[in-house]
Amino acid sequence: MAQKHVLTAVLTPDLDGGYVAQVAELPGAISQGETVEEALVNVREAAELYLEDATAEELAALDAHPVTAAVQVSVG
């Protein structure tokens, strides 16, 4: 039976257009797309490929979900 995981996708607008998408819990699961929807489809596929070859230790690390927060900074 297939295992299901809820992961955190982070999408960042690319300077050249489109979006770069990465999965916070899976270093290296990165993709891109011209639209948010395309980037999400592509990063989902990247995550599935990553998890197919993941070690037991990497799979166990999925239980620790990242904490996300907005941080305000001042420059100058």
N, CA, C, O and CB atoms as a CASP TS submission, in Angstrom:
PFRMAT TS
TARGET T0000
AUTHOR 0000-0000-0000
METHOD Language model
MODEL 1
PARENT N/A
ATOM      1  N   MET     1       0.835  -1.166   0.000  1.00  0.00           N
ATOM      2  CA  MET     1       0.000   0.000   0.000  1.00  0.00           C
ATOM      3  C   MET     1       0.893   1.246   0.000  1.00  0.00           C
ATOM      4  O   MET     1       1.927   1.280   0.666  1.00  0.00           O
ATOM      5  CB  MET     1      -0.957  -0.011   1.213  1.00  0.00           C
ATOM      6  N   ALA     2       0.483   2.252  -0.746  1.00  0.00           N
ATOM      7  CA  ALA     2       1.252   3.490  -0.837  1.00  0.00           C
ATOM      8  C   ALA     2       1.150   4.284   0.459  1.00  0.00           C
ATOM      9  O   ALA     2       0.075   4.411   1.046  1.00  0.00           O
ATOM     10  CB  ALA     2       0.765   4.339  -2.019  1.00  0.00           C
ATOM     11  N   GLN     3       2.278   4.810   0.889  1.00  0.00           N
ATOM     12  CA  GLN     3       2.297   5.679   2.067  1.00  0.00           C
ATOM     13  C   GLN     3       1.944   7.094   1.631  1.00  0.00           C
ATOM     14  O   GLN     3       2.356   7.541   0.561  1.00  0.00           O
ATOM     15  CB  GLN     3       3.690   5.644   2.778  1.00  0.00           C
ATOM     16  N   LYS     4       1.187   7.790   2.458  1.00  0.00           N
ATOM     17  CA  LYS     4       0.837   9.177   2.165  1.00  0.00           C
ATOM     18  C   LYS     4       1.540  10.081   3.164  1.00  0.00           C
ATOM     19  O   LYS     4       1.613   9.776   4.354  1.00  0.00           O
ATOM     20  CB  LYS     4      -0.705   9.392   2.211  1.00  0.00           C
ATOM     21  N   HIS     5       2.048  11.180   2.671  1.00  0.00           N
ATOM     22  CA  HIS     5       2.735  12.162   3.497  1.00  0.00           C
ATOM     23  C   HIS     5       2.177  13.542   3.170  1.00  0.00           C
ATOM     24  O   HIS     5       1.879  13.836   2.012  1.00  0.00           O
ATOM     25  CB  HIS     5       4.278  12.111   3.273  1.00  0.00           C
ATOM     26  N   VAL     6       2.038  14.377   4.173  1.00  0.00           N
ATOM     27  CA  VAL     6       1.680  15.778   3.964  1.00  0.00           C
ATOM     28  C   VAL     6       2.966  16.577   4.141  1.00  0.00           C
ATOM     29  O   VAL     6       3.557  16.595   5.221  1.00  0.00           O
ATOM     30  CB  VAL     6       0.540  16.262   4.967  1.00  0.00           C
ATOM     31  N   LEU     7       3.387  17.230   3.077  1.00  0.00           N
ATOM     32  CA  LEU     7       4.652  17.947   3.068  1.00  0.00           C
ATOM     33  C   LEU     7       4.414  19.439   2.842  1.00  0.00           C
ATOM     34  O   LEU     7       3.329  19.850   2.430  1.00  0.00           O
ATOM     35  CB  LEU     7       5.586  17.379   1.985  1.00  0.00           C
ATOM     36  N   THR     8       5.431  20.236   3.114  1.00  0.00           N
ATOM     37  CA  THR     8       5.337  21.682   2.980  1.00  0.00           C
ATOM     38  C   THR     8       6.052  22.133   1.711  1.00  0.00           C
ATOM     39  O   THR     8       7.275  22.028   1.612  1.00  0.00           O
ATOM     40  CB  THR     8       5.932  22.384   4.218  1.00  0.00           C
ATOM     41  N   ALA     9       5.290  22.633   0.741  1.00  0.00           N
ATOM     42  CA  ALA     9       5.875  23.172  -0.486  1.00  0.00           C
ATOM     43  C   ALA     9       6.052  24.676  -0.321  1.00  0.00           C
ATOM     44  O   ALA     9       5.133  25.381   0.097  1.00  0.00           O
ATOM     45  CB  ALA     9       4.986  22.847  -1.730  1.00  0.00           C
ATOM     46  N   VAL    10       7.243  25.155  -0.657  1.00  0.00           N
ATOM     47  CA  VAL    10       7.547  26.582  -0.601  1.00  0.00           C
ATOM     48  C   VAL    10       7.787  27.047  -2.032  1.00  0.00           C
ATOM     49  O   VAL    10       8.688  26.554  -2.711  1.00  0.00           O
ATOM     50  CB  VAL    10       8.796  26.881   0.322  1.00  0.00           C
ATOM     51  N   LEU    11       6.978  27.995  -2.482  1.00  0.00           N
ATOM     52  CA  LEU    11       7.093  28.516  -3.842  1.00  0.00           C
ATOM     53  C   LEU    11       7.614  29.944  -3.795  1.00  0.00           C
ATOM     54  O   LEU    11       7.125  30.778  -3.033  1.00  0.00           O
ATOM     55  CB  LEU    11       5.733  28.457  -4.577  1.00  0.00           C
ATOM     56  N   THR    12       8.613  30.207  -4.624  1.00  0.00           N
ATOM     57  CA  THR    12       9.222  31.528  -4.691  1.00  0.00           C
ATOM     58  C   THR    12       9.159  32.015  -6.132  1.00  0.00           C
ATOM     59  O   THR    12       9.565  31.290  -7.040  1.00  0.00           O
ATOM     60  CB  THR    12      10.692  31.501  -4.170  1.00  0.00           C
ATOM     61  N   PRO    13       8.658  33.229  -6.363  1.00  0.00           N
ATOM     62  CA  PRO    13       8.666  33.753  -7.729  1.00  0.00           C
ATOM     63  C   PRO    13      10.101  33.841  -8.251  1.00  0.00           C
ATOM     64  O   PRO    13      11.003  34.292  -7.545  1.00  0.00           O
ATOM     65  CB  PRO    13       7.984  35.144  -7.785  1.00  0.00           C
ATOM     66  N   ASP    14      10.298  33.405  -9.492  1.00  0.00           N
ATOM     67  CA  ASP    14      11.612  33.454 -10.119  1.00  0.00           C
ATOM     68  C   ASP    14      11.773  34.795 -10.829  1.00  0.00           C
ATOM     69  O   ASP    14      10.810  35.305 -11.402  1.00  0.00           O
ATOM     70  CB  ASP    14      11.802  32.272 -11.114  1.00  0.00           C
ATOM     71  N   LEU    15      12.956  35.367 -10.803  1.00  0.00           N
ATOM     72  CA  LEU    15      13.191  36.661 -11.439  1.00  0.00           C
ATOM     73  C   LEU    15      12.932  36.624 -12.941  1.00  0.00           C
ATOM     74  O   LEU    15      12.580  37.644 -13.532  1.00  0.00           O
ATOM     75  CB  LEU    15      14.610  37.116 -11.179  1.00  0.00           C
ATOM     76  N   ASP    16      13.101  35.465 -13.560  1.00  0.00           N
ATOM     77  CA  ASP    16      12.882  35.319 -14.998  1.00  0.00           C
ATOM     78  C   ASP    16      11.455  34.908 -15.326  1.00  0.00           C
ATOM     79  O   ASP    16      11.141  34.642 -16.486  1.00  0.00           O
ATOM     80  CB  ASP    16      13.846  34.306 -15.568  1.00  0.00           C
ATOM     81  N   GLY    17      10.591  34.853 -14.326  1.00  0.00           N
ATOM     82  CA  GLY    17       9.211  34.421 -14.524  1.00  0.00           C
ATOM     83  C   GLY    17       9.007  33.023 -13.979  1.00  0.00           C
ATOM     84  O   GLY    17       9.960  32.256 -13.837  1.00  0.00           O
ATOM     85  N   GLY    18       7.777  32.697 -13.678  1.00  0.00           N
ATOM     86  CA  GLY    18       7.461  31.389 -13.129  1.00  0.00           C
ATOM     87  C   GLY    18       7.802  31.315 -11.652  1.00  0.00           C
ATOM     88  O   GLY    18       7.987  32.332 -10.983  1.00  0.00           O
ATOM     89  N   TYR    19       7.880  30.082 -11.159  1.00  0.00           N
ATOM     90  CA  TYR    19       8.095  29.842  -9.733  1.00  0.00           C
ATOM     91  C   TYR    19       9.092  28.714  -9.528  1.00  0.00           C
ATOM     92  O   TYR    19       9.135  27.754 -10.297  1.00  0.00           O
ATOM     93  CB  TYR    19       6.770  29.513  -9.031  1.00  0.00           C
ATOM     94  N   VAL    20       9.885  28.846  -8.485  1.00  0.00           N
ATOM     95  CA  VAL    20      10.744  27.759  -8.012  1.00  0.00           C
ATOM     96  C   VAL    20      10.034  27.165  -6.807  1.00  0.00           C
ATOM     97  O   VAL    20       9.594  27.893  -5.917  1.00  0.00           O
ATOM     98  CB  VAL    20      12.217  28.262  -7.648  1.00  0.00           C
ATOM     99  N   ALA    21       9.922  25.844  -6.780  1.00  0.00           N
ATOM    100  CA  ALA    21       9.213  25.163  -5.691  1.00  0.00           C
ATOM    101  C   ALA    21      10.144  24.153  -5.042  1.00  0.00           C
ATOM    102  O   ALA    21      10.881  23.438  -5.721  1.00  0.00           O
ATOM    103  CB  ALA    21       7.924  24.463  -6.210  1.00  0.00           C
ATOM    104  N   GLN    22      10.097  24.106  -3.716  1.00  0.00           N
ATOM    105  CA  GLN    22      10.883  23.107  -2.996  1.00  0.00           C
ATOM    106  C   GLN    22      10.072  22.584  -1.825  1.00  0.00           C
ATOM    107  O   GLN    22       9.183  23.261  -1.309  1.00  0.00           O
ATOM    108  CB  GLN    22      12.229  23.699  -2.509  1.00  0.00           C
ATOM    109  N   VAL    23      10.395  21.370  -1.417  1.00  0.00           N
ATOM    110  CA  VAL    23       9.723  20.750  -0.279  1.00  0.00           C
ATOM    111  C   VAL    23      10.612  20.950   0.943  1.00  0.00           C
ATOM    112  O   VAL    23      11.761  20.507   0.964  1.00  0.00           O
ATOM    113  CB  VAL    23       9.435  19.223  -0.536  1.00  0.00           C
ATOM    114  N   ALA    24      10.074  21.618   1.958  1.00  0.00           N
ATOM    115  CA  ALA    24      10.860  21.973   3.142  1.00  0.00           C
ATOM    116  C   ALA    24      11.443  20.746   3.836  1.00  0.00           C
ATOM    117  O   ALA    24      12.566  20.798   4.339  1.00  0.00           O
ATOM    118  CB  ALA    24      10.001  22.755   4.123  1.00  0.00           C
ATOM    119  N   GLU    25      10.702  19.655   3.870  1.00  0.00           N
ATOM    120  CA  GLU    25      11.150  18.453   4.583  1.00  0.00           C
ATOM    121  C   GLU    25      12.126  17.597   3.781  1.00  0.00           C
ATOM    122  O   GLU    25      12.750  16.690   4.334  1.00  0.00           O
ATOM    123  CB  GLU    25       9.959  17.618   4.961  1.00  0.00           C
ATOM    124  N   LEU    26      12.264  17.875   2.485  1.00  0.00           N
ATOM    125  CA  LEU    26      13.080  17.025   1.621  1.00  0.00           C
ATOM    126  C   LEU    26      14.142  17.847   0.904  1.00  0.00           C
ATOM    127  O   LEU    26      13.885  18.354  -0.188  1.00  0.00           O
ATOM    128  CB  LEU    26      12.201  16.292   0.600  1.00  0.00           C
ATOM    129  N   PRO    27      15.322  17.993   1.486  1.00  0.00           N
ATOM    130  CA  PRO    27      16.366  18.743   0.800  1.00  0.00           C
ATOM    131  C   PRO    27      16.661  18.095  -0.551  1.00  0.00           C
ATOM    132  O   PRO    27      16.893  16.889  -0.625  1.00  0.00           O
ATOM    133  CB  PRO    27      17.648  18.815   1.664  1.00  0.00           C
ATOM    134  N   GLY    28      16.653  18.865  -1.577  1.00  0.00           N
ATOM    135  CA  GLY    28      16.898  18.317  -2.906  1.00  0.00           C
ATOM    136  C   GLY    28      15.642  18.083  -3.708  1.00  0.00           C
ATOM    137  O   GLY    28      15.728  17.862  -4.915  1.00  0.00           O
ATOM    138  N   ALA    29      14.479  18.123  -3.087  1.00  0.00           N
ATOM    139  CA  ALA    29      13.213  17.991  -3.825  1.00  0.00           C
ATOM    140  C   ALA    29      12.807  19.387  -4.277  1.00  0.00           C
ATOM    141  O   ALA    29      12.044  20.084  -3.607  1.00  0.00           O
ATOM    142  CB  ALA    29      12.078  17.319  -2.938  1.00  0.00           C
ATOM    143  N   ILE    30      13.339  19.774  -5.432  1.00  0.00           N
ATOM    144  CA  ILE    30      13.153  21.121  -5.967  1.00  0.00           C
ATOM    145  C   ILE    30      12.700  21.002  -7.416  1.00  0.00           C
ATOM    146  O   ILE    30      13.149  20.121  -8.149  1.00  0.00           O
ATOM    147  CB  ILE    30      14.467  21.967  -5.856  1.00  0.00           C
ATOM    148  N   SER    31      11.810  21.894  -7.816  1.00  0.00           N
ATOM    149  CA  SER    31      11.364  21.934  -9.200  1.00  0.00           C
ATOM    150  C   SER    31      10.944  23.356  -9.531  1.00  0.00           C
ATOM    151  O   SER    31      11.194  24.285  -8.763  1.00  0.00           O
ATOM    152  CB  SER    31      10.197  20.935  -9.447  1.00  0.00           C
ATOM    153  N   GLN    32      10.309  23.516 -10.674  1.00  0.00           N
ATOM    154  CA  GLN    32       9.857  24.836 -11.088  1.00  0.00           C
ATOM    155  C   GLN    32       8.657  24.705 -12.000  1.00  0.00           C
ATOM    156  O   GLN    32       8.311  23.606 -12.431  1.00  0.00           O
ATOM    157  CB  GLN    32      10.982  25.607 -11.788  1.00  0.00           C
ATOM    158  N   GLY    33       8.025  25.827 -12.293  1.00  0.00           N
ATOM    159  CA  GLY    33       6.894  25.841 -13.208  1.00  0.00           C
ATOM    160  C   GLY    33       6.558  27.266 -13.591  1.00  0.00           C
ATOM    161  O   GLY    33       6.908  28.210 -12.882  1.00  0.00           O
ATOM    162  N   GLU    34       5.880  27.416 -14.710  1.00  0.00           N
ATOM    163  CA  GLU    34       5.487  28.745 -15.168  1.00  0.00           C
ATOM    164  C   GLU    34       4.371  29.333 -14.313  1.00  0.00           C
ATOM    165  O   GLU    34       4.272  30.553 -14.182  1.00  0.00           O
ATOM    166  CB  GLU    34       5.048  28.688 -16.620  1.00  0.00           C
ATOM    167  N   THR    35       3.531  28.484 -13.731  1.00  0.00           N
ATOM    168  CA  THR    35       2.435  28.925 -12.872  1.00  0.00           C
ATOM    169  C   THR    35       2.558  28.234 -11.521  1.00  0.00           C
ATOM    170  O   THR    35       3.313  27.273 -11.373  1.00  0.00           O
ATOM    171  CB  THR    35       1.052  28.623 -13.525  1.00  0.00           C
ATOM    172  N   VAL    36       1.814  28.727 -10.537  1.00  0.00           N
ATOM    173  CA  VAL    36       1.793  28.082  -9.222  1.00  0.00           C
ATOM    174  C   VAL    36       1.346  26.636  -9.369  1.00  0.00           C
ATOM    175  O   VAL    36       1.947  25.733  -8.788  1.00  0.00           O
ATOM    176  CB  VAL    36       0.860  28.841  -8.244  1.00  0.00           C
ATOM    177  N   GLU    37       0.294  26.418 -10.144  1.00  0.00           N
ATOM    178  CA  GLU    37      -0.247  25.067 -10.311  1.00  0.00           C
ATOM    179  C   GLU    37       0.783  24.131 -10.932  1.00  0.00           C
ATOM    180  O   GLU    37       0.951  23.000 -10.476  1.00  0.00           O
ATOM    181  CB  GLU    37      -1.508  25.101 -11.175  1.00  0.00           C
ATOM    182  N   GLU    38       1.476  24.603 -11.980  1.00  0.00           N
ATOM    183  CA  GLU    38       2.487  23.776 -12.634  1.00  0.00           C
ATOM    184  C   GLU    38       3.652  23.496 -11.689  1.00  0.00           C
ATOM    185  O   GLU    38       4.166  22.378 -11.653  1.00  0.00           O
ATOM    186  CB  GLU    38       2.994  24.460 -13.913  1.00  0.00           C
ATOM    187  N   ALA    39       4.070  24.498 -10.930  1.00  0.00           N
ATOM    188  CA  ALA    39       5.164  24.303  -9.979  1.00  0.00           C
ATOM    189  C   ALA    39       4.786  23.271  -8.920  1.00  0.00           C
ATOM    190  O   ALA    39       5.619  22.455  -8.524  1.00  0.00           O
ATOM    191  CB  ALA    39       5.540  25.634  -9.311  1.00  0.00           C
ATOM    192  N   LEU    40       3.529  23.303  -8.457  1.00  0.00           N
ATOM    193  CA  LEU    40       3.080  22.326  -7.456  1.00  0.00           C
ATOM    194  C   LEU    40       3.047  20.914  -8.024  1.00  0.00           C
ATOM    195  O   LEU    40       3.458  19.966  -7.354  1.00  0.00           O
ATOM    196  CB  LEU    40       1.696  22.703  -6.931  1.00  0.00           C
ATOM    197  N   VAL    41       2.564  20.765  -9.251  1.00  0.00           N
ATOM    198  CA  VAL    41       2.557  19.440  -9.890  1.00  0.00           C
ATOM    199  C   VAL    41       3.989  18.922 -10.004  1.00  0.00           C
ATOM    200  O   VAL    41       4.264  17.762  -9.695  1.00  0.00           O
ATOM    201  CB  VAL    41       1.883  19.500 -11.298  1.00  0.00           C
ATOM    202  N   ASN    42       4.890  19.784 -10.448  1.00  0.00           N
ATOM    203  CA  ASN    42       6.277  19.366 -10.660  1.00  0.00           C
ATOM    204  C   ASN    42       7.004  19.047  -9.355  1.00  0.00           C
ATOM    205  O   ASN    42       7.778  18.092  -9.295  1.00  0.00           O
ATOM    206  CB  ASN    42       7.029  20.446 -11.406  1.00  0.00           C
ATOM    207  N   VAL    43       6.758  19.843  -8.303  1.00  0.00           N
ATOM    208  CA  VAL    43       7.442  19.567  -7.039  1.00  0.00           C
ATOM    209  C   VAL    43       6.850  18.326  -6.372  1.00  0.00           C
ATOM    210  O   VAL    43       7.554  17.626  -5.645  1.00  0.00           O
ATOM    211  CB  VAL    43       7.344  20.782  -6.091  1.00  0.00           C
ATOM    212  N   ARG    44       5.584  18.048  -6.606  1.00  0.00           N
ATOM    213  CA  ARG    44       4.988  16.807  -6.092  1.00  0.00           C
ATOM    214  C   ARG    44       5.702  15.604  -6.722  1.00  0.00           C
ATOM    215  O   ARG    44       6.025  14.635  -6.035  1.00  0.00           O
ATOM    216  CB  ARG    44       3.447  16.758  -6.393  1.00  0.00           C
ATOM    217  N   GLU    45       5.942  15.679  -8.031  1.00  0.00           N
ATOM    218  CA  GLU    45       6.659  14.600  -8.710  1.00  0.00           C
ATOM    219  C   GLU    45       8.089  14.479  -8.172  1.00  0.00           C
ATOM    220  O   GLU    45       8.586  13.371  -7.973  1.00  0.00           O
ATOM    221  CB  GLU    45       6.680  14.843 -10.237  1.00  0.00           C
ATOM    222  N   ALA    46       8.745  15.612  -7.938  1.00  0.00           N
ATOM    223  CA  ALA    46      10.103  15.587  -7.379  1.00  0.00           C
ATOM    224  C   ALA    46      10.108  14.928  -6.003  1.00  0.00           C
ATOM    225  O   ALA    46      11.016  14.160  -5.683  1.00  0.00           O
ATOM    226  CB  ALA    46      10.677  17.017  -7.283  1.00  0.00           C
ATOM    227  N   ALA    47       9.095  15.226  -5.190  1.00  0.00           N
ATOM    228  CA  ALA    47       8.999  14.625  -3.853  1.00  0.00           C
ATOM    229  C   ALA    47       8.775  13.121  -3.950  1.00  0.00           C
ATOM    230  O   ALA    47       9.376  12.351  -3.200  1.00  0.00           O
ATOM    231  CB  ALA    47       7.859  15.276  -3.047  1.00  0.00           C
ATOM    232  N   GLU    48       7.912  12.702  -4.873  1.00  0.00           N
ATOM    233  CA  GLU    48       7.658  11.266  -5.037  1.00  0.00           C
ATOM    234  C   GLU    48       8.928  10.536  -5.453  1.00  0.00           C
ATOM    235  O   GLU    48       9.221   9.456  -4.939  1.00  0.00           O
ATOM    236  CB  GLU    48       6.550  11.027  -6.077  1.00  0.00           C
ATOM    237  N   LEU    49       9.682  11.117  -6.378  1.00  0.00           N
ATOM    238  CA  LEU    49      10.938  10.495  -6.807  1.00  0.00           C
ATOM    239  C   LEU    49      11.946  10.447  -5.661  1.00  0.00           C
ATOM    240  O   LEU    49      12.650   9.451  -5.494  1.00  0.00           O
ATOM    241  CB  LEU    49      11.534  11.259  -8.000  1.00  0.00           C
ATOM    242  N   TYR    50      12.017  11.502  -4.883  1.00  0.00           N
ATOM    243  CA  TYR    50      12.914  11.555  -3.725  1.00  0.00           C
ATOM    244  C   TYR    50      12.560  10.449  -2.737  1.00  0.00           C
ATOM    245  O   TYR    50      13.434   9.729  -2.256  1.00  0.00           O
ATOM    246  CB  TYR    50      12.839  12.939  -3.033  1.00  0.00           C
ATOM    247  N   LEU    51      11.270  10.324  -2.443  1.00  0.00           N
ATOM    248  CA  LEU    51      10.829   9.360  -1.430  1.00  0.00           C
ATOM    249  C   LEU    51      10.982   7.910  -1.884  1.00  0.00           C
ATOM    250  O   LEU    51      11.132   7.016  -1.051  1.00  0.00           O
ATOM    251  CB  LEU    51       9.385   9.623  -1.067  1.00  0.00           C
ATOM    252  N   GLU    52      10.947   7.668  -3.191  1.00  0.00           N
ATOM    253  CA  GLU    52      11.140   6.300  -3.690  1.00  0.00           C
ATOM    254  C   GLU    52      12.489   5.740  -3.279  1.00  0.00           C
ATOM    255  O   GLU    52      12.619   4.538  -3.051  1.00  0.00           O
ATOM    256  CB  GLU    52      11.009   6.264  -5.208  1.00  0.00           C
ATOM    257  N   ASP    53      13.501   6.606  -3.183  1.00  0.00           N
ATOM    258  CA  ASP    53      14.856   6.168  -2.843  1.00  0.00           C
ATOM    259  C   ASP    53      15.278   6.570  -1.434  1.00  0.00           C
ATOM    260  O   ASP    53      16.445   6.416  -1.073  1.00  0.00           O
ATOM    261  CB  ASP    53      15.836   6.731  -3.836  1.00  0.00           C
ATOM    262  N   ALA    54      14.348   7.082  -0.636  1.00  0.00           N
ATOM    263  CA  ALA    54      14.686   7.566   0.706  1.00  0.00           C
ATOM    264  C   ALA    54      15.047   6.407   1.631  1.00  0.00           C
ATOM    265  O   ALA    54      14.486   5.315   1.537  1.00  0.00           O
ATOM    266  CB  ALA    54      13.516   8.368   1.298  1.00  0.00           C
ATOM    267  N   THR    55      15.991   6.672   2.521  1.00  0.00           N
ATOM    268  CA  THR    55      16.370   5.687   3.529  1.00  0.00           C
ATOM    269  C   THR    55      15.343   5.705   4.660  1.00  0.00           C
ATOM    270  O   THR    55      14.508   6.606   4.736  1.00  0.00           O
ATOM    271  CB  THR    55      17.800   5.970   4.077  1.00  0.00           C
ATOM    272  N   ALA    56      15.409   4.718   5.523  1.00  0.00           N
ATOM    273  CA  ALA    56      14.506   4.661   6.680  1.00  0.00           C
ATOM    274  C   ALA    56      14.705   5.888   7.565  1.00  0.00           C
ATOM    275  O   ALA    56      13.743   6.419   8.120  1.00  0.00           O
ATOM    276  CB  ALA    56      14.743   3.366   7.498  1.00  0.00           C
ATOM    277  N   GLU    57      15.944   6.336   7.695  1.00  0.00           N
ATOM    278  CA  GLU    57      16.238   7.525   8.503  1.00  0.00           C
ATOM    279  C   GLU    57      15.595   8.775   7.894  1.00  0.00           C
ATOM    280  O   GLU    57      15.040   9.603   8.616  1.00  0.00           O
ATOM    281  CB  GLU    57      17.762   7.723   8.631  1.00  0.00           C
ATOM    282  N   GLU    58      15.672   8.907   6.584  1.00  0.00           N
ATOM    283  CA  GLU    58      15.050  10.057   5.915  1.00  0.00           C
ATOM    284  C   GLU    58      13.529  10.023   6.055  1.00  0.00           C
ATOM    285  O   GLU    58      12.895  11.061   6.244  1.00  0.00           O
ATOM    286  CB  GLU    58      15.438  10.086   4.427  1.00  0.00           C
ATOM    287  N   LEU    59      12.954   8.841   5.961  1.00  0.00           N
ATOM    288  CA  LEU    59      11.502   8.718   6.125  1.00  0.00           C
ATOM    289  C   LEU    59      11.080   9.052   7.551  1.00  0.00           C
ATOM    290  O   LEU    59      10.035   9.670   7.757  1.00  0.00           O
ATOM    291  CB  LEU    59      11.040   7.302   5.759  1.00  0.00           C
ATOM    292  N   ALA    60      11.881   8.649   8.536  1.00  0.00           N
ATOM    293  CA  ALA    60      11.558   8.946   9.933  1.00  0.00           C
ATOM    294  C   ALA    60      11.603  10.449  10.194  1.00  0.00           C
ATOM    295  O   ALA    60      10.858  10.957  11.032  1.00  0.00           O
ATOM    296  CB  ALA    60      12.529   8.217  10.875  1.00  0.00           C
ATOM    297  N   ALA    61      12.472  11.157   9.482  1.00  0.00           N
ATOM    298  CA  ALA    61      12.591  12.608   9.665  1.00  0.00           C
ATOM    299  C   ALA    61      11.347  13.350   9.197  1.00  0.00           C
ATOM    300  O   ALA    61      11.163  14.515   9.551  1.00  0.00           O
ATOM    301  CB  ALA    61      13.806  13.131   8.919  1.00  0.00           C
ATOM    302  N   LEU    62      10.496  12.711   8.417  1.00  0.00           N
ATOM    303  CA  LEU    62       9.273  13.360   7.933  1.00  0.00           C
ATOM    304  C   LEU    62       8.301  13.653   9.063  1.00  0.00           C
ATOM    305  O   LEU    62       7.405  14.483   8.909  1.00  0.00           O
ATOM    306  CB  LEU    62       8.595  12.491   6.889  1.00  0.00           C
ATOM    307  N   ASP    63       8.465  12.984  10.194  1.00  0.00           N
ATOM    308  CA  ASP    63       7.578  13.223  11.337  1.00  0.00           C
ATOM    309  C   ASP    63       7.805  14.598  11.966  1.00  0.00           C
ATOM    310  O   ASP    63       6.929  15.114  12.660  1.00  0.00           O
ATOM    311  CB  ASP    63       7.779  12.139  12.388  1.00  0.00           C
ATOM    312  N   ALA    64       8.960  15.183  11.728  1.00  0.00           N
ATOM    313  CA  ALA    64       9.274  16.506  12.276  1.00  0.00           C
ATOM    314  C   ALA    64       8.938  17.557  11.225  1.00  0.00           C
ATOM    315  O   ALA    64       9.734  17.815  10.321  1.00  0.00           O
ATOM    316  CB  ALA    64      10.781  16.603  12.704  1.00  0.00           C
ATOM    317  N   HIS    65       7.768  18.159  11.342  1.00  0.00           N
ATOM    318  CA  HIS    65       7.355  19.166  10.367  1.00  0.00           C
ATOM    319  C   HIS    65       8.067  20.482  10.633  1.00  0.00           C
ATOM    320  O   HIS    65       8.298  20.846  11.786  1.00  0.00           O
ATOM    321  CB  HIS    65       5.831  19.366  10.404  1.00  0.00           C
ATOM    322  N   PRO    66       8.414  21.194   9.570  1.00  0.00           N
ATOM    323  CA  PRO    66       9.105  22.465   9.764  1.00  0.00           C
ATOM    324  C   PRO    66       8.184  23.514  10.378  1.00  0.00           C
ATOM    325  O   PRO    66       6.960  23.440  10.259  1.00  0.00           O
ATOM    326  CB  PRO    66       9.659  22.971   8.436  1.00  0.00           C
ATOM    327  N   VAL    67       8.789  24.469  11.023  1.00  0.00           N
ATOM    328  CA  VAL    67       8.058  25.616  11.555  1.00  0.00           C
ATOM    329  C   VAL    67       8.310  26.770  10.591  1.00  0.00           C
ATOM    330  O   VAL    67       9.461  27.089  10.291  1.00  0.00           O
ATOM    331  CB  VAL    67       8.508  25.977  13.038  1.00  0.00           C
ATOM    332  N   THR    68       7.253  27.388  10.111  1.00  0.00           N
ATOM    333  CA  THR    68       7.413  28.523   9.213  1.00  0.00           C
ATOM    334  C   THR    68       6.957  29.790   9.919  1.00  0.00           C
ATOM    335  O   THR    68       5.991  29.779  10.683  1.00  0.00           O
ATOM    336  CB  THR    68       6.619  28.310   7.902  1.00  0.00           C
ATOM    337  N   ALA    69       7.659  30.872   9.655  1.00  0.00           N
ATOM    338  CA  ALA    69       7.321  32.155  10.270  1.00  0.00           C
ATOM    339  C   ALA    69       7.805  33.283   9.370  1.00  0.00           C
ATOM    340  O   ALA    69       8.824  33.154   8.691  1.00  0.00           O
ATOM    341  CB  ALA    69       7.945  32.278  11.690  1.00  0.00           C
ATOM    342  N   ALA    70       7.076  34.376   9.369  1.00  0.00           N
ATOM    343  CA  ALA    70       7.518  35.575   8.662  1.00  0.00           C
ATOM    344  C   ALA    70       8.492  36.321   9.566  1.00  0.00           C
ATOM    345  O   ALA    70       8.258  36.456  10.767  1.00  0.00           O
ATOM    346  CB  ALA    70       6.303  36.486   8.261  1.00  0.00           C
ATOM    347  N   VAL    71       9.570  36.796   8.991  1.00  0.00           N
ATOM    348  CA  VAL    71      10.582  37.515   9.753  1.00  0.00           C
ATOM    349  C   VAL    71      10.787  38.876   9.095  1.00  0.00           C
ATOM    350  O   VAL    71      11.096  38.951   7.906  1.00  0.00           O
ATOM    351  CB  VAL    71      11.925  36.708   9.826  1.00  0.00           C
ATOM    352  N   GLN    72      10.618  39.935   9.853  1.00  0.00           N
ATOM    353  CA  GLN    72      10.826  41.286   9.335  1.00  0.00           C
ATOM    354  C   GLN    72      12.254  41.706   9.617  1.00  0.00           C
ATOM    355  O   GLN    72      12.739  41.559  10.739  1.00  0.00           O
ATOM    356  CB  GLN    72       9.824  42.292   9.960  1.00  0.00           C
ATOM    357  N   VAL    73      12.934  42.233   8.596  1.00  0.00           N
ATOM    358  CA  VAL    73      14.308  42.689   8.765  1.00  0.00           C
ATOM    359  C   VAL    73      14.420  44.130   8.272  1.00  0.00           C
ATOM    360  O   VAL    73      13.631  44.577   7.440  1.00  0.00           O
ATOM    361  CB  VAL    73      15.301  41.763   8.004  1.00  0.00           C
ATOM    362  N   SER    74      15.395  44.837   8.789  1.00  0.00           N
ATOM    363  CA  SER    74      15.686  46.201   8.347  1.00  0.00           C
ATOM    364  C   SER    74      17.104  46.235   7.809  1.00  0.00           C
ATOM    365  O   SER    74      18.012  45.646   8.395  1.00  0.00           O
ATOM    366  CB  SER    74      15.503  47.233   9.508  1.00  0.00           C
ATOM    367  N   VAL    75      17.290  46.920   6.702  1.00  0.00           N
ATOM    368  CA  VAL    75      18.611  47.039   6.097  1.00  0.00           C
ATOM    369  C   VAL    75      18.904  48.523   5.903  1.00  0.00           C
ATOM    370  O   VAL    75      18.078  49.277   5.390  1.00  0.00           O
ATOM    371  CB  VAL    75      18.693  46.259   4.736  1.00  0.00           C
ATOM    372  N   GLY    76      20.091  48.918   6.324  1.00  0.00           N
ATOM    373  CA  GLY    76      20.514  50.295   6.086  1.00  0.00           C
ATOM    374  C   GLY    76      20.110  51.291   7.073  1.00  0.00           C
ATOM    375  O   GLY    76      20.434  52.469   6.930  1.00  0.00           O
TER
END
